[in-house]
């Protein structure tokens, strides 16, 4: 098991609580990835606002180690 993942669940004693925590961690990653791939510029926003939104998604995902620096550079 990944050491970072272990840090999320180390304090849980029951398998049920451990499983719930793992679900919540991976569900958030999935939601963030879905938002990243479906992000489109809103008609009322300027380009700078859209870029900030993309950078925020990228930062969250980079924190979760789900996208590479190369992908972020393409922004």
Backbone as CSV, one residue per row, in Angstrom:
resi,resn,N_x,N_y,N_z,CA_x,CA_y,CA_z,C_x,C_y,C_z
1,UNK,0.845,-1.172,0.000,0.000,0.000,0.000,0.892,1.237,0.000
2,UNK,0.488,2.249,-0.733,1.219,3.503,-0.820,1.295,4.156,0.559
3,UNK,2.466,4.681,0.890,2.672,5.286,2.205,1.729,6.471,2.445
4,UNK,1.497,7.281,1.415,0.605,8.432,1.563,-0.828,7.977,1.824
5,UNK,-1.226,6.919,1.177,-2.562,6.378,1.395,-2.681,5.810,2.805
6,UNK,-1.627,5.193,3.261,-1.611,4.628,4.606,-1.825,5.712,5.659
7,UNK,-1.295,6.905,5.407,-1.479,8.012,6.346,-2.951,8.380,6.511
8,UNK,-3.749,8.181,5.470,-5.181,8.478,5.549,-5.928,7.497,6.450
9,UNK,-5.449,6.282,6.528,-6.239,5.238,7.197,-5.592,4.652,8.445
10,UNK,-4.432,5.121,8.821,-3.684,4.497,9.910,-4.423,4.517,11.249
11,UNK,-5.258,5.503,11.471,-5.929,5.632,12.767,-7.267,4.904,12.852
12,UNK,-7.670,4.250,11.792,-8.944,3.532,11.802,-8.727,2.093,12.239
13,UNK,-9.571,1.650,13.166,-9.407,0.298,13.697,-10.248,-0.735,12.959
14,UNK,-11.448,-0.350,12.553,-12.309,-1.331,11.891,-12.127,-1.262,10.372
15,UNK,-12.346,-2.379,9.732,-12.246,-2.403,8.272,-13.350,-1.574,7.636
16,UNK,-14.507,-1.515,8.293,-15.615,-0.721,7.772,-15.236,0.763,7.723
17,UNK,-14.685,1.291,8.811,-14.272,2.697,8.850,-13.130,2.970,7.870
18,UNK,-12.215,2.027,7.770,-11.102,2.163,6.829,-11.628,2.227,5.403
19,UNK,-12.556,1.355,5.082,-13.133,1.323,3.735,-13.860,2.625,3.416
20,UNK,-14.624,3.149,4.378,-15.334,4.414,4.171,-14.350,5.547,3.890
21,UNK,-13.250,5.570,4.614,-12.246,6.612,4.398,-11.621,6.472,3.011
22,UNK,-11.286,5.267,2.619,-10.714,5.043,1.288,-11.692,5.460,0.198
23,UNK,-12.964,5.141,0.383,-13.980,5.560,-0.585,-14.022,7.075,-0.717
24,UNK,-14.000,7.763,0.412,-14.084,9.226,0.361,-12.867,9.831,-0.325
25,UNK,-11.691,9.276,-0.086,-10.469,9.779,-0.729,-10.557,9.590,-2.239
26,UNK,-10.913,8.387,-2.682,-10.953,8.110,-4.117,-12.135,8.770,-4.819
27,UNK,-13.254,8.938,-4.125,-14.386,9.643,-4.728,-14.020,11.088,-5.012
28,UNK,-13.318,11.738,-4.083,-12.915,13.126,-4.297,-11.963,13.220,-5.479
29,UNK,-11.049,12.274,-5.603,-10.132,12.276,-6.743,-10.903,12.133,-8.047
30,UNK,-11.908,11.267,-8.047,-12.706,11.058,-9.258,-13.489,12.307,-9.630
31,UNK,-14.056,12.968,-8.638,-14.809,14.199,-8.889,-13.885,15.267,-9.460
32,UNK,-12.705,15.411,-8.869,-11.748,16.402,-9.360,-11.308,16.100,-10.789
33,UNK,-11.078,14.832,-11.095,-10.681,14.468,-12.461,-11.810,14.755,-13.445
34,UNK,-13.034,14.463,-13.067,-14.179,14.733,-13.931,-14.307,16.230,-14.196
35,UNK,-14.146,17.035,-13.159,-14.212,18.489,-13.332,-13.081,18.978,-14.237
36,UNK,-11.901,18.407,-14.099,-10.749,18.796,-14.924,-11.030,18.546,-16.402
37,UNK,-11.510,17.345,-16.709,-11.723,16.978,-18.109,-12.961,17.617,-18.728
38,UNK,-13.907,18.041,-17.907,-15.120,18.633,-18.464,-15.141,20.157,-18.354
39,UNK,-14.063,20.737,-17.895,-14.002,22.187,-17.701,-14.037,22.913,-19.048
40,UNK,-14.979,23.826,-19.173,-15.097,24.646,-20.381,-15.242,26.098,-19.963
41,UNK,-14.796,26.979,-20.831,-14.906,28.409,-20.556,-16.378,28.804,-20.566
42,UNK,-16.794,29.468,-19.501,-18.168,29.953,-19.416,-18.273,31.246,-20.205
43,UNK,-19.380,31.440,-20.879,-19.527,32.582,-21.788,-19.401,33.928,-21.074
44,UNK,-19.765,34.013,-19.810,-19.687,35.277,-19.086,-18.313,35.584,-18.517
45,UNK,-17.422,34.607,-18.516,-16.089,34.796,-17.938,-15.069,35.163,-19.002
46,UNK,-14.089,35.966,-18.590,-13.006,36.270,-19.515,-11.975,35.142,-19.475
47,UNK,-11.010,35.207,-20.363,-10.003,34.147,-20.481,-9.174,34.039,-19.204
48,UNK,-8.829,35.171,-18.604,-8.019,35.154,-17.382,-8.731,34.395,-16.257
49,UNK,-10.023,34.600,-16.122,-10.805,33.893,-15.106,-10.821,32.398,-15.387
50,UNK,-10.947,32.039,-16.645,-10.946,30.626,-17.026,-9.590,29.984,-16.714
51,UNK,-8.521,30.689,-16.992,-7.180,30.161,-16.714,-6.987,29.960,-15.211
52,UNK,-7.450,30.905,-14.410,-7.354,30.760,-12.953,-8.125,29.523,-12.492
53,UNK,-9.296,29.310,-13.075,-10.096,28.128,-12.739,-9.333,26.848,-13.086
54,UNK,-8.717,26.811,-14.262,-7.926,25.647,-14.667,-6.725,25.444,-13.746
55,UNK,-6.071,26.534,-13.387,-4.918,26.429,-12.487,-5.333,25.893,-11.119
56,UNK,-6.499,26.300,-10.641,-6.990,25.783,-9.361,-7.259,24.281,-9.436
57,UNK,-7.895,23.844,-10.521,-8.104,22.406,-10.719,-6.764,21.680,-10.775
58,UNK,-5.835,22.232,-11.528,-4.525,21.600,-11.687,-3.813,21.487,-10.347
59,UNK,-3.896,22.526,-9.547,-3.244,22.496,-8.234,-3.848,21.410,-7.345
60,UNK,-5.183,21.333,-7.320,-5.831,20.294,-6.514,-5.441,18.902,-6.990
61,UNK,-5.436,18.718,-8.299,-5.099,17.401,-8.839,-3.629,17.075,-8.654
62,UNK,-2.789,18.078,-8.781,-1.359,17.843,-8.570,-1.122,17.437,-7.120
63,UNK,-1.858,18.052,-6.227,-1.769,17.683,-4.821,-2.163,16.223,-4.632
64,UNK,-3.132,15.777,-5.399,-3.573,14.384,-5.323,-2.714,13.453,-6.176
65,UNK,-1.718,14.024,-6.846,-0.791,13.251,-7.696,-1.513,12.519,-8.823
66,UNK,-2.524,13.185,-9.420,-3.280,12.541,-10.475,-2.928,13.033,-11.870
67,UNK,-2.259,14.158,-11.970,-1.848,14.612,-13.289,-0.379,14.991,-13.238
68,UNK,0.268,14.880,-14.343,1.699,15.137,-14.390,1.986,16.615,-14.610
69,UNK,3.202,17.021,-14.296,3.621,18.398,-14.541,3.541,18.727,-16.022
70,UNK,3.767,17.750,-16.875,3.694,17.972,-18.317,2.282,18.392,-18.714
71,UNK,1.279,17.782,-18.125,-0.102,18.130,-18.437,-0.413,19.547,-17.957
72,UNK,0.088,19.915,-16.785,-0.125,21.253,-16.252,0.552,22.289,-17.136
73,UNK,1.719,21.981,-17.666,2.456,22.899,-18.525,1.662,23.234,-19.779
74,UNK,0.837,22.312,-20.251,0.058,22.535,-21.464,-0.997,23.615,-21.298
75,UNK,-1.306,23.992,-20.060,-2.281,25.063,-19.831,-1.724,26.320,-20.433
